C-alpha cells in the first residue's frame, strides 16, 4: 500500500451523515414509487389472472375432481397460490426491476441498513420472477397416482413461493437520516402498501376460489 493510499481519510462524520441522508431519501423515494406502481397495477394483475383462469378452463377443466381434502390436497391448493403470485407480481415486474436497480446502488455507513435494503429489493425481484407452475400437468400427475403423491414440481413451487418474505428497512433505522418530507413520504408509501395488501387479500381470495373451482380442487 502506498503512502498516498494510507493518507486517504475515511468519511468524516459530517460527510457520512450526508451520505446516509442521501441514501435514505433515495430509498424512500424508490419505495414510494414502487408502492404507487403496485396500486396502479392491481387492474393489470387481475386481467392476467382472469385470462389465466380462462386458459385453465379450456385446457384442463375439473382435472382435480375427486381429490381428497388431505395434506396433499392442501399442497396442491397452495400451488394455485404460487401461480397467482407469479401472475400478480410478474405484472408489476417493470417497477420492481426499477426498484431493485435503484436500491442496489445505495449504501449506508451502517452496513445493516445496506444489507436490509438489498434483501428487501431482492425479495421483490424473486416474487416478480416466480415461475408459473404447470398446474394442469401437476394436478393430472397427482390424479394419475390416485391422489397419493404430490409431484416434485408442485412441492418446489410451493416451497419457493413460501420462502420469500419481503421485509422493508425499519423506519426506526432510517429515522436519524430522514430530512424534509422523507417521513411523510414514507407514511404515504405505507398507506399505499396497505391498500395493495388489502386488495391482495380480498381479490386474491376470490381469485384462489375461482381457480380451485375451475380445477375442481379442494380448499
Buried (B, 14 or more C-beta within 10 A) or exposed (E): EEEEEEEEEEEEEEEBBBBBBBBBBBBBBBBBBBBBBBBEBBEEBBEBBEEBBEEBBEEBEEBBEEBEEEEBBBBBBBBBBBBBBBBBBBBBBEBBBBBBEBBBEBBBBBEEBBEBBBBBBBBBBBBBEBBBBBBBBBBBBBBEEEBEEBBEBBBBBBEBBEEBEBEBBEEEBBEEBBEEEBBEBBEBBBEBBEBBEEBBEEBBEEBBEBBBBBBBBBE
